[in-house]
Amino acid sequence: MNVKEFSTAKMDNTTKIITVIVLFFLLLLPFSTFLSDQPQPVFLVTSFVLMYGAIFISYGFIPKRIAVSDDQILIKNLFGPVLINIDNIETIAKIEKLGLNLRTFGVGGLFGYFGYFNGKDVWYVTNRHKKVKMILKSGKVYIISPENPDDFVKEIEKRKSELER
């Protein structure tokens, strides 16, 4: 089995700025209760769990590994693997433009863009300028951001043509 690894793209500047601002507020909000005359431990504990939980969950969605085998693409984050069969891919292309995207359910800037966007598109994006869009034969759409999107697309097209032979 021939497996090729692709690193996840580093965060773009906008994502870095959003991450720093959101982290600043999420890390400090639980401690704001100490600024009041009567500290409220319930608020402190609840906000601590919610805020730090949001940070952990968002961080967990960052793809730690993108690998391509002879017949599958593996996208792995802390919560588990996502496997995409190459022969199920209808089209694959690098996305050049940013465009307007509606976050349906997921993370919108903290460490990247993960979850459902534009209704049903599944995103694992850390850099909005290095996106690859894969449309499956079923109509499901995956968008990921490998560090070298052109190389990734070429590799998938090569493996797809080998499977079709």
N, C-alpha and C positions, 0 to 999 in steps of 0.2 A: 504494500500500500504506500502510495506516494503522498505524503502530507506536507503542505506548505503553510507556514505561519505568516500572519499579517498582524502588525502591531496596530493597536487602536490609536486613532489620531489624537494628538495633544489638543487640549482645549484652545479654541479661538479666543481672541481678546474680549469679545462681548461676554462669552461664557465665563471667562476668568473674572471679569468685573462683577457679573451677577453673583457668582459663587462667593466672592469675597464679601460683598454687601450682605447677602442673605446669611452667610455664616456668622458675620459680625452680630446681626440682630438675633439669630437663633441661639447663639452661644450666650449672649448677654441677657436676653429677655427673662429667663428664669430667675436671675439674680436681681431683677428690678424690684421685686417684692421687699428687698432689704432697704429700699429707699423710702418706704412708707413708715409712718409712726408705729404701726402694728404689723409686723411681718406675718404673712399668712402662709403657714406651712403647706396647706392643701394646694394653694396656687403654685407654690414653689415646686412641689413634687410633681403635680400634674403637668405644669409647663416644662419642667425638666424632662420628663418622660416623653412628652409629645415633640418637643423641639429636637432633643438629641436623637429620638427615634426617627424623625424626618431626615436628619443628617445621615444616619446609618443606612436607612433604606435608599436614599438617593445615591449615596456612595456605592452601595451594593449593586446598583444597576449598571455601573460602568463595566463595559465588556473588558474582562481581563485577558481574554484569548479569542482570537479569530483565526480559525484554521480551516483549510480546504483539503479534503481527502479526494480520492478518485470520484466519489459520487455524492458527497455531502459537504455542506458548510456548517461549521460549528461556531456558535457565538456563545461564549461562556462568561457569566458573571457570578457573583457570590451566591445567587439564588438558584443556580443550576444552568444546564445547557439548553440552547435552542438549536435544533437540527433542521436544516433545510436541504431537501434532496435536490441536487443540481438538475436532474431530469424533470423536476416539477417547475423549473424557472421558465417562464414565458419570455420575459425580457429583463435585461440588466443594463443599466447605464449610469454614468456619473452625472450628478445633478450640478449644473453650473450656477444657476440662479438661486437666491435665497427665498424669495417669494414670501407670501403670507401663509402661515400655517396655524391652524386652530388646535390647541391642545384639548383633546377630549377627556383623557384620563391619564395622568402621569406627571413626570417631573419636567418643568419648563425652564431650565437654566442652571439649577444647582448641580454642578459637576457635569452637566450636559442636558440632553433632551431624551427622555426615556419614557416609553409607554405608548399610548394611543394618541395619534394626531390625525386631524382631518377625517374624523369618523372611525376608520378602521385601520389606518396605516400604523404599523408597529415600528417604533423608532428605537435605535440604540446608537445615538449620535452624541459625540463629544466635540465635534468641530463642524459647524454649519457650512463651512466652505469645502469640506471634503466628504460629501455625501454620495453614497451609491444607492440607487433605487432598484429593488428586485421585485418584479411582479410575477407571482406564481400563476400557474394555469388555473388555479381555483379562484383567482382574483385577489387573493391576499397580497398585501404589499409590505415589504420589509425595507427599512432604510437604515443603513449602518454607515460608520465613518472610519474606514481603515486609513492609516497614515498615507499610503500610496494608492488612491482610488483607481488610477489608470491601470496599475499593475494588477490590482484585484480583479477588475473587470476583464482584463485580458486573460487572466488565469481561469476565471469561471467560464468564459467563452471557449477557451481551449478544452477544458474538461467536459464542457457540454457537447462540443463537437465530437470528442472521443467517445462519449456515451452513445451518441446517435449513430455511430458506425456499426 
